[in-house]
Amino acid sequence: MLRLARLAAVASAIALAVPAVAAAVEIETAKGPVTLAGTPEKVAVFDIAALDTLLALGIVPAGVPDKLYVPYLGEDAAKAPKVGTLFEPNLEAVAGLAPDLIVIGGRSSTQGDALAPIAPVIDMTIGSDVVAEAKARLTAYGKAFGKEARAAELTAALDAELAAVARAAEGKGTALVLLTNGTKLSAYGAGSRFGWIHSALGLPQAREGLKTDTHGDAISFEFIAETNPDWIFVIDRGAAIGEAGSAAATLDNPLVKGTRAAKAEQIVYLSPAPIYIAGGGYTSLMGTLAELKAALAK
């Protein structure tokens, strides 16, 4: 009995001395399920929406693009080593970082093959079904990094805010979502990258049948006048990428001024960088929803 007790004690000590092997975890990505060998400790991020959501979960990146564009991403992200641009990674810098996971998406989604020899790569692109895919990415990151409880809290808060904005939108009329790019205008309807403003909030489109292309449906001032929306939500691409904003000047036009939206002072200029650069990121979504709620509640 004494010998057995001693053997058991030795076995227990050996077990305690041997590091536990991290369990593999399967997560959903834009390209389907991917199995990670364990919880990542050092992650390089090449997508601003992904960076937005990871920071909301309390996950600090080890490497980020040289330009973040979105001010609220904070000191932790800003101080991280720069490992390339949103469109092109610096492979030498990434390799020197020795990450155990690389996150790509959207503008960097074509770089997976170039980065794959360095570390496991996951494509977390958010497509046109922005709200559903944002929630899916939030769940996946929570599972990958052992932050499931925090991810559930954030999802619940997002659902509550979506419901609040939908209530504020009830009976408020139709809307047109515009992107300005200098003097050029594009409209976005349901099924497009900004179409969640309609589909997720129940806000009726002022014009049906708009193209769902990434760059939207090119339109004119005459189109806006004919559509005559109750609301116009504006995203200024120039301001989003750090250029001088010009959306208000572009829309300073007699045809726009004649719309119901203009007459009711219901042309709303959304914060451009969050929705254009970090679209689908958790903090981006919550910020845009807060702006929409404030406007619709008036």
N, C-alpha and C positions, 0 to 999 in steps of 0.2 A: 504493500500500500504506500509506504514511504517513497519507494522507487518511482511508482506511478505518479505520486504527487510532485516529485522533483522533475520528472519528464514533462509533466503538464506545465510546470512553472517555466521551464526552459523554453518550451514551445510557445508559451504566451509572450515571453520576453523577445523571442525571435520575431514573432508576429508584430509586436509593437515597434521593433527596430526597423522593419522593412517598410518603406514608404508605400502608402496605398496607391494603387493604380487607378487613375481617373477613369471613370466609366465613359464609354463612347455615348454620344448623344446625336440623335437625328433631328434635323430642323428643316423647315420648308424655306426654299429660296425662290427667286424668280425663275430659276431653271429646274425646279423640282426639288425633291428631298436630297439632302446632303448629310453624311455622317461625319461628325467631328470626333477626333480621337479623345478629346477631353475638354475641360474648360480652358478657353484661351486666356493667356495672361498678358500677351503683348500683341495688340491689334493695330494694323495700319489701315486707315480709312480713306478711300478715294471717292466718296460720295457725300454731299452735304446733308441730304435728307437722312442718310444713315448716321452720320456724325451727330446730327440733331437728336435723333432718338436714342442713340447710345449714351449721350451726355445726360439726357432726361432720366435714364436708368441708373446713372451714377457710374458709368463705365468711361474711364479716361483713356483716350487713344494714345498710342505710342508714336504714331506718325500720321500727318495730315497733309492735304494739298497746300501749296504756297499761298493761295488766296481763299479765304473762307467766305467773304462777301457779307455774311449775316452777323451783325454786331453781337447778338445775344449769345453766341456760341462760347464766349467766356475765356477766361485766362488759361484754364487747363488745356483747351484746344489750341489757343493761340501760342502757347509756349512749347507745344509738342514739335519735334523735329519735322522739317518740311521734306516731303519725299516725292515731289513732282507737282504736276498740275492736275486739274480735274480731267483733262483729256489725255495727258501723257505722264506716266510715272517715271521717276528717276530710278532706274533699276539698280544702279549702284548704291544709291542712298537707301533703297528698300532692303537690299541684301545686307547692307551694313547694320541696319536696324535689327535684323534677325527676328522678324515677327513670327508668331505661331498661327496667325490668321490674317488674311487680307480681305477687306470688304470693298467691292466695287459696285457700281450701279449708275444708271442713267448715262451721263456724259462719259463715264469711264468704263462702261460695260463692255467695250470692245477690247479691253486690255487684259482679259483673263488669261489668255494663252501666254502672253509675255510674262505675267507675274507668277504663273503656276509653278515654275521650277524653284521659286524662292520659298513659298509656303502655301498651304491650302487657301484657296480663293473661293469666296461665295459672292454670287451676283444678287444683290438685294434691290434691283431696279424696282421702282414703283411706276406702274403703267397708268392707264386711263381710269381704272376703278380705284381712285386714290384712297378713299376712306377705308375700304375693305382691305386693300393691300397694305396700307399703313398699319392697320391693326394686326395683320398677319406678320409683318416684319417685327412689330413690337413683341408679339408672342414668341417669335423665333429667337430674337435677341435675348429675351428673358430666359428662355430654355437653354440657349447656348452658354450664357454667362452665369447661370444659377441665380437669376433675378426674377423668377416666376412671380413671386408675390408682388414685387414692385411693378412688374408689367401688368398684372391684373388690376392694381390700383390705378395706373395711368389709363388703362382701357376703360375702366368704369368712369373716370373723370371725363374722358373724351366722349363717351356715350351720353353722359349727362349734358355736356355742353352742346352736342349735336341736337339733342332733344330740345334744349332751351332755345337755340337759334331757330329750329323748325317752328316752334310755337310763336316766336316773334315774327316769322315770315308769313304766318297764316293771314290770308286776306289782304296782303300788302301789294298785290298786283304782280306784274311781270317784270322780268329782269333780262338785261343783256350784259354779258361779260366781255369786256374789250381788253385787248393788249395793244398798247401803243409802242411803236419802234421808230422814234423820230416822228416823222409825219405820216408814217404808214399805220394802218389800222387793221386788226384782225379780230374776228368774233369767235367765241367758243361756246358750244352748246353741250348738251348731255352727251356723254361718251367721249369727251375730249379731256385733255389734261387739267382743265379748270372747270370741267362740267359737273364736278361734284357739288359745286355751289347750287346747282339745280337738283341733281338726283338725290343727294344726301339730305337736303334741307327742304325738299318739296316746293322749291321756289319756281314757279312756272317760267318757261322760256318765252321771251317776247317774239322769237322767230324760231320755228321748227326747221329741221332739215339742214342745219349747219354741218359743214365738213368736220370730221373728227381728226384731221391731220395734226401732227405735232405743232405746226405753225399756224393752225387755225384756218379760218375762212377769211381771205382778204376782202375787205369791204370798203365802202365809201361813206362820205357824210350823207349822201342821199339815202343810202341803205339805213342809216341810223334814223333819219327823219321819217322814212316810210315805216320802219319797225315801231317807232314811237313807244319805247318801253317806259314803264313806271320807274324803273331803277336802272342805272348804269353803274356797273362795278368795273373799275379801271385798274389795270396792272401796267406799270411803266417799265418796260424792259431796260431802257437806257439807265434809269435810276437803279434798277436791280443789279446791274453789272458795274456800277460805280461811275457811270457817266452823268453828265448834267441832265436832270429830269426835265422832260418837256411835255408830259401828258396834258397838263392843264392848258398850255399854250396851243397844243394840237387840237384840243376839243373846244377852244375858244372860237366857235364857228356859228354863224346864224342858224344853220340847219340843226345843229345840236341844241342850241339855245331854245329852239322851238318845241323840243320834246317835252312830254309830261315829266320826265325825270329832271330835266333842267329847271322847269318852271316850279317844281316842288322842292328844289334843292336836294335832289336825290341822286346826284352823281357822286359816287363814293370812290375815293382813291385809296386802294388797299396798300398796305406796306409791301413794296414790290419784291425786295430780296427774299423774304421768307417764302412767299408763295411761288416765286419764279425759280429761285435757286434751290431752296430747301423743301420744295413742295412734297408733301407726304410725310415730312418729319413731324414728330410729335409736337414739339414746341411751335413749329410753323403752323400746324393745323389749329392748335389752341389759340394762337395769336390772331390768325385770320378769322376764326369763329368769333372771338371777342369783338373784333372790329365790325363784323357783320351784325352781331347782336346789338351793339351800340347804335348802329345806323338804323336798323329795322325797328328798334324799340321806340324811336322818336315819334 
